[in-house]
Amino acid sequence: MVRKHETEALVVGAGPVGLLAALVLAERGVHVEVIDEEWRTTARSYALALHPRTLELLDEVGLASELVAQGHRIDRVVFYDGESRRAEVSLTDLSAPFPFVLVMPQKALEGVLEQRLEKRKVRVRWNHRLADLALGGENPVATIEGLAKESTGYSVATTIWVVESETVTTSRFVVGADGHRSGVRRALGTGFDSWGESELYAVFEFHADAPDLDEVRVVLDGGTTNVLWPLGGGRFRWSFQVETSTIDVDRPDKSRLAVQVGKQAYPYLGRADLVALIERRAPWFQGSIGDLDWSVAVQFERRLAGSFGQDGVWLAGDAAHLATPVGVHSMNLGLSEAHDLAEAIVDVLRHGATETPLEDYGRRGRETWLALFAAEEGGVEAPKAEAWVAERAGRIVSCLPATGDDLARLARQVGLTVP
């Protein structure tokens, strides 16, 4: 039996971006529903750092203090060339309420957001996927399938996901925060253009007896970008950019040790791979490697949607853009977009605004990303930079954990000018 109902806003995707959009809407009195195809929040993720501006946004909904108490503070970004420390950027120089980057697992951020939503009587409908989104009418109409596990009857215990229910939901607004394979973006029919070549990273989270750090260390080794994130409590993450030819990313099923992240599998990398990469690229890291928490090889792309939306359907986060992982721009700009999009929807629903706030949101979103991509591709001036920094200007800017005016201020510390 197909159930039908209506709501004011439907958020597709319960990652940080979708949860924040839903929370801002709920705090403003909008009736909102959230669905996600997964059965729970993510156990592993690549996004791990909150920018200063993001912490301001989270403070607006009363969550910053709780998050800061759980996370690990980063005050500096330091750039290395082999063993040599070549440049340093201080986040504490920012004129901001939170002049630092906060490192914490994505699942912890999602947990805090989901708990606050539940206090607003909004519960995520896990195991619910967007099967269809019909546009062109007065309001978007979403067909939502509820999923359940069902035993198959084989001699070895096996379960599969099956469709258990179907709901047709008419919503004044739909927020597509459903990631890079966004069904909402496909329904809009907008492109998802590539900007530059993809990059392959070997990512390791591990324990080590090295001292905890209050700085991120970026190694620009030849043409590769590599970053060490301290996670606190003797835990670290190394992300090494590697050649595609060195790892078979297309066939993780060749190994029994494929790693699952969400519904995607990635090649497993072992402790020996981590030790070898550290010896070649970061010989200054002297900590003894302990247990690996997890490790994968994963490809990252730069992509941008041709449009952030129209009428009652709008995109935010990875549904609208992708970026390489070092500066953690995609999630942080996505959280900013979630806030701005929710506020624009409130203006229309509660304050009688026309569609102009939404159109402005879409225009600003694309302009922000076009400017960031242009800077990464060489649109950075280096009038006061040392030669080593000037030669790597675009790469350095892409690693700075900030956007907008904050990005420009940080870049100026090393003599770079971001338009």
C-alpha positions in Angstrom: 0.0 0.0 0.0 1.3 3.4 -1.0 1.1 6.1 1.7 0.7 9.7 0.8 1.4 12.8 2.8 2.7 16.4 2.7 5.5 18.3 4.4 7.1 21.8 4.1 10.7 20.6 3.6 12.1 17.2 2.7 15.9 16.8 3.3 17.4 13.9 1.4 20.7 12.8 3.1 21.5 12.7 6.8 25.2 13.5 6.7 26.4 16.7 8.4 25.1 19.0 5.6 21.6 17.5 5.5 21.3 17.4 9.3 22.4 21.0 9.7 19.9 22.1 7.0 17.1 20.2 8.8 18.1 21.6 12.2 18.1 25.2 11.0 14.7 24.7 9.4 13.3 23.0 12.5 14.7 25.8 14.8 12.8 28.3 12.6 9.5 26.4 13.0 9.5 24.7 9.6 8.0 21.2 9.4 10.9 19.1 8.0 11.5 15.4 7.3 14.9 13.8 6.8 15.6 10.5 4.9 18.7 8.6 4.3 19.4 5.3 2.4 22.0 4.2 5.0 20.9 2.4 8.2 22.9 4.6 10.5 25.5 7.5 10.6 28.8 6.8 8.9 31.4 4.8 10.8 34.3 6.0 8.7 34.7 9.2 6.7 37.4 11.4 5.1 36.0 14.7 6.4 37.3 15.4 9.8 38.0 19.1 10.4 35.7 22.0 11.1 36.8 25.5 9.9 36.6 28.6 12.1 33.6 29.9 10.1 31.9 26.5 10.4 32.2 26.7 14.2 30.6 30.1 14.1 27.6 28.6 12.2 27.3 25.7 14.7 27.5 28.2 17.5 24.4 29.9 16.2 22.4 26.7 16.9 24.1 26.3 20.2 26.4 23.3 19.4 29.9 24.8 19.2 30.8 24.4 22.9 29.7 20.8 23.0 31.7 20.0 19.8 34.8 21.8 21.0 34.8 19.8 24.2 34.8 16.6 22.1 37.3 17.6 19.4 41.1 18.3 19.1 42.2 21.8 18.4 44.5 22.7 15.6 46.3 26.1 15.7 48.6 26.0 12.7 49.2 24.6 9.2 52.8 23.8 8.5 54.3 23.0 5.1 57.2 20.7 4.6 59.5 19.8 1.7 60.9 16.5 2.7 62.6 17.0 6.1 62.6 20.8 5.8 59.9 22.9 7.4 59.3 25.6 4.8 56.3 27.7 5.7 53.7 28.1 8.5 50.2 29.6 8.7 48.7 30.5 12.1 45.0 30.1 12.5 45.1 32.0 15.8 45.7 35.2 13.9 42.2 35.1 12.5 39.8 37.7 13.9 37.2 35.1 14.7 35.3 33.7 17.8 36.9 30.3 17.1 40.4 31.0 15.6 41.3 27.4 15.2 40.3 24.2 13.3 38.5 21.5 15.3 39.3 17.9 14.4 36.7 15.3 15.2 35.2 12.2 13.6 32.3 12.9 11.2 30.2 10.4 13.1 30.6 12.5 16.3 29.4 15.6 14.5 26.5 13.7 13.0 25.6 12.3 16.4 25.4 15.8 18.0 23.3 17.2 15.2 20.9 14.2 15.2 20.4 14.4 19.0 19.5 18.1 18.7 17.1 17.3 15.9 15.4 14.7 18.1 14.9 17.3 20.7 12.9 19.2 18.0 10.9 16.0 17.4 12.6 15.4 14.1 13.8 11.9 13.6 15.9 10.7 10.7 14.1 8.0 8.7 17.1 5.7 8.2 16.8 3.0 5.5 14.6 5.2 3.3 15.8 6.1 -0.2 14.6 8.5 -2.8 13.2 6.3 -5.6 11.8 9.1 -7.7 11.5 12.9 -7.7 8.8 14.4 -10.0 9.3 18.1 -10.9 7.2 20.4 -13.0 4.1 20.5 -10.9 3.1 23.1 -8.2 5.4 21.3 -5.7 8.0 18.5 -6.0 6.7 15.0 -5.4 9.1 12.4 -3.9 8.6 8.7 -4.0 10.3 7.2 -1.0 11.1 3.6 -0.4 11.5 2.1 3.0 14.1 -0.7 3.1 14.4 -3.7 5.3 16.7 -6.7 5.6 15.4 -10.0 4.5 16.9 -13.4 5.0 17.5 -15.3 1.7 17.0 -19.0 2.5 20.5 -20.1 1.5 22.3 -22.7 3.6 24.7 -19.9 4.7 23.0 -17.1 6.6 22.6 -14.2 4.1 20.5 -11.1 4.1 19.5 -8.6 1.4 17.8 -5.3 1.4 14.3 -5.2 0.1 11.6 -2.6 -0.4 9.2 -2.8 2.6 7.1 0.3 2.1 6.5 3.2 -0.3 5.5 6.7 0.5 4.6 9.6 -1.9 5.5 12.9 -0.3 4.6 16.3 -1.6 6.9 18.9 -0.3 7.2 22.7 -0.8 11.0 22.3 -0.8 13.4 19.5 -1.3 17.0 19.8 -0.1 19.4 17.5 -1.9 22.2 16.7 0.5 22.6 13.2 -0.7 26.3 13.1 -1.7 28.2 12.9 -5.0 25.8 10.3 -6.5 22.9 12.5 -5.7 19.5 11.4 -6.9 18.1 14.9 -6.4 20.8 16.3 -8.7 19.9 13.7 -11.4 16.2 14.7 -11.0 17.2 18.3 -11.6 19.0 17.3 -14.8 21.9 19.5 -14.1 25.5 18.5 -15.1 28.3 17.7 -12.7 31.3 19.0 -14.5 34.9 17.8 -13.8 37.5 20.4 -12.9 41.0 19.0 -13.5 42.3 15.5 -13.0 41.2 13.2 -10.2 43.7 12.4 -7.4 44.3 9.1 -5.6 45.0 9.1 -1.8 46.1 6.4 0.5 44.5 7.1 3.8 45.5 5.6 7.2 44.1 6.2 10.7 46.4 4.7 13.3 47.8 4.9 16.8 51.4 6.0 17.4 53.6 6.8 20.4 54.4 10.2 18.9 53.4 13.3 20.9 50.0 14.9 20.2 50.3 18.0 17.9 48.4 21.2 17.6 49.3 21.6 14.0 48.5 20.0 10.6 51.6 19.1 8.7 51.4 19.2 4.9 54.3 17.6 2.8 54.6 18.9 -0.7 56.8 16.2 -2.1 57.4 16.5 -5.8 54.0 16.7 -7.4 52.2 15.0 -4.5 50.4 16.5 -1.5 50.4 14.6 1.7 48.9 15.6 5.1 49.3 14.5 8.7 46.2 15.2 10.8 46.6 14.7 14.6 43.4 13.4 16.0 44.3 13.6 19.7 44.9 10.8 22.2 47.8 9.3 20.3 45.8 8.9 17.1 46.7 10.3 13.7 45.6 10.3 10.1 48.1 10.3 7.2 46.7 10.9 3.7 49.3 10.3 0.9 48.7 11.3 -2.7 49.8 8.3 -4.8 49.9 7.4 -8.5 46.8 5.7 -9.8 49.0 3.0 -11.4 50.3 1.8 -8.0 46.9 0.7 -6.6 44.0 -1.1 -8.3 41.1 1.1 -7.3 38.7 -0.3 -9.8 38.7 -3.9 -8.5 38.7 -3.9 -4.7 36.8 -7.2 -4.9 40.1 -8.9 -6.0 41.0 -8.9 -2.3 39.1 -10.3 0.6 40.4 -7.2 2.5 38.3 -4.6 0.7 37.2 -1.9 3.2 33.6 -0.8 3.3 32.8 3.0 3.7 29.1 3.4 3.5 27.9 1.3 0.6 31.2 1.6 -1.3 34.2 -0.7 -1.1 37.8 0.4 -1.4 41.2 -1.4 -1.5 42.7 -2.3 1.8 46.2 -1.0 2.6 48.4 -2.4 5.3 50.8 -1.2 8.0 53.8 -1.9 5.7 52.3 0.5 3.1 52.0 3.2 5.7 55.6 2.7 7.0 57.0 2.8 3.5 55.2 6.0 2.6 56.3 7.7 5.8 60.0 6.7 5.2 59.9 8.2 1.6 57.8 11.3 2.2 58.1 12.3 5.9 61.2 10.9 7.4 60.8 13.5 10.3 57.8 11.5 11.6 59.5 9.4 14.3 56.6 7.9 16.1 56.4 4.1 16.4 53.3 2.9 14.4 50.8 1.0 16.5 47.5 -0.5 15.4 45.7 0.7 12.3 42.1 1.7 12.9 41.3 1.7 9.2 43.0 2.4 5.9 41.8 2.7 2.3 42.9 4.0 -1.2 40.3 6.4 -2.5 40.0 8.6 -5.5 39.0 12.3 -5.1 37.7 14.6 -7.9 36.9 18.3 -8.3 33.4 18.6 -9.6 30.8 21.4 -9.7 27.1 21.2 -10.5 25.9 23.3 -13.4 23.2 24.7 -11.2 22.5 24.5 -7.4 18.8 24.2 -8.1 15.6 25.8 -9.1 12.0 26.3 -8.0 11.5 24.1 -4.9 14.6 21.8 -5.3 18.1 22.8 -4.2 21.4 21.2 -3.7 24.0 21.5 -0.9 27.3 19.8 0.0 28.8 17.0 -2.1 25.6 16.8 -4.2 26.6 20.1 -5.6 30.4 19.9 -5.6 33.5 17.8 -4.8 37.0 18.7 -3.9 40.3 17.1 -2.9 40.5 16.3 0.8 43.4 18.3 2.3 41.6 21.6 3.0 38.3 19.9 3.9 36.5 22.5 1.8 33.6 20.4 0.5 32.1 19.5 3.9 32.8 23.0 5.4 31.4 24.9 2.5 28.6 22.4 2.4 27.7 23.2 6.0 27.7 26.9 5.2 25.4 26.2 2.2 23.1 24.2 4.5 22.7 27.1 6.8 22.2 29.7 4.0 19.8 27.5 2.0 17.7 26.8 5.1 17.5 30.5 5.9 16.5 31.3 2.3 13.7 28.7 2.5 12.5 30.2 5.8 12.4 33.6 4.1 10.1 32.2 1.5 7.9 30.1 3.8 7.6 32.4 6.8 8.5 35.9 5.7 6.7 36.1 2.3 9.8 36.5 0.3 9.8 35.7 -3.5 12.2 33.2 -4.9 15.1 35.8 -4.9 16.8 34.5 -1.7 17.0 31.0 -3.3 18.3 32.3 -6.6 20.9 34.4 -4.7 21.9 31.2 -2.8 22.5 29.3 -6.0 24.5 32.1 -7.6 26.7 32.7 -4.6 27.3 29.0 -4.2 28.7 28.5 -7.7 30.7 31.8 -7.6 32.4 30.7 -4.4 33.5 27.4 -5.9 34.6 28.9 -9.2 36.8 31.3 -7.2 38.3 28.5 -5.1 39.0 26.3 -8.2 40.5 29.3 -10.0 42.8 29.9 -7.0 43.9 26.3 -6.9 44.6 26.3 -10.6 47.1 29.2 -10.4 44.9 32.3 -9.9 47.0 33.3 -6.9 49.5 36.2 -6.9 52.7 35.9 -4.9 54.2 39.4 -4.7 55.8 38.9 -1.2 56.2 35.1 -1.1 59.4 33.2 -0.9 60.4 31.4 -4.0 59.4 27.9 -2.6 56.0 29.2 -1.6 55.5 31.1 -4.9 56.2 28.0 -7.0 53.5 26.1 -5.1 51.0 28.9 -4.5 47.9 27.2 -5.9 48.7 23.9 -4.0 49.3 25.8 -0.8 46.0 27.7 -1.0 44.1 24.4 -1.7 45.4 23.0 1.6 44.4 25.9 3.8 41.4 25.0 6.0 39.4 28.2 5.3 37.3 29.9 2.6 36.4 33.5 1.7 38.0 36.3 3.7 39.6 33.8 6.1 41.3 32.1 3.3 42.7 35.4 2.0 44.0 36.3 5.4 45.8 33.0 5.9 47.3 33.2 2.4 48.7 36.6 3.1 50.7 35.2 6.0 53.0 33.5 3.5 53.0 36.3 1.0 50.1 35.1 -1.3 47.2 37.1 -2.6 43.9 35.4 -3.3 41.6 37.4 -5.5 
